[in-house]
Amino acid sequence: MCLMNLQEILDRNFTGITDSYRDFAREKDECRCCSIYEHYKQVGQSEGNAKDPTFMFIGEALGQEEAEQVRPFIGRAGQRMRSELRKYKSTFNKNTCLISNALSCRPLGNKFPGGVTAQVYWLKFDGKNKKSNGRSTVSYCVDRWVHREIKLLKPKVIVIVGGQSLEFIREERGITAARGEWKFLPKYKAWSFAIFHPSYVLRCEKSTEKSYVADLFDQDIKKIANTWRSVIANDPRMQMPDEEFERVRALEFCIDKRMVKDSPLRG
Ligand code: SF4
């Protein structure tokens, strides 16, 4: 259990923070909406720039050290990722990045409850506890916190760290196929890039057949550092004011549904 109060945690974790993010963090700290909280009784907080980050890294869930210190990615796996990021210090640093997790509380025994598990959870609806499976419980938490966090901070680049994050943030499965490529996410007006989770990288580093995973992980971080600027600069959508972007998005949606026949957007 962390002995610091929330104010101390926010002062320590963030290099910049807005009033609305402070309110968001307070509300999140008080979340008791599902039974995942009951295991360790500690809601996690993000770290970095909570004002205007360029990059938002989204991992899976807190491990033991992360839950105890209320800081994401500080265990062995987190250090593996942080040391790789430090090679590109001018790109990835506390002023440009926010690090967060898809699930805000630490799951029992570090077992991410996204798959099919026998464990029954509860979620609070209208003041009453309703039974739920692991997947719905995680979705509920993601909608309630990390989706709001993205909307609040509007990062240009979302780095999806690991398969569970891929599933809940991008609604895709298969990190091996998805990693290493840029993909635009209209929902957030941001570009995303998926990478292996560093805990998987650490496991693979011990195996001769899978040592390539660590190389791919390192290459992916290098690729983000070397290409993000041109990806953003070459996409006119990223230069649009938010309102205009939403109008174009709505129009494209109508065209896709064949509600509008001729569009100036379809040259
Ligand atoms: S896991 Fe998420 S929804 Fe459940 S109590 Fe923790 S913060 Fe709230």
Boltz pocket constraint, residues with backbone or C-beta under 6 A from the ligand:
constraints:
  - pocket:
      binder: B
      contacts: [[A, 28], [A, 31], [A, 32], [A, 33], [A, 34], [A, 35], [A, 36], [A, 37], [A, 43], [A, 103], [A, 104], [A, 105], [A, 137], [A, 140], [A, 141], [A, 144], [A, 145]]
      max_distance: 6.0
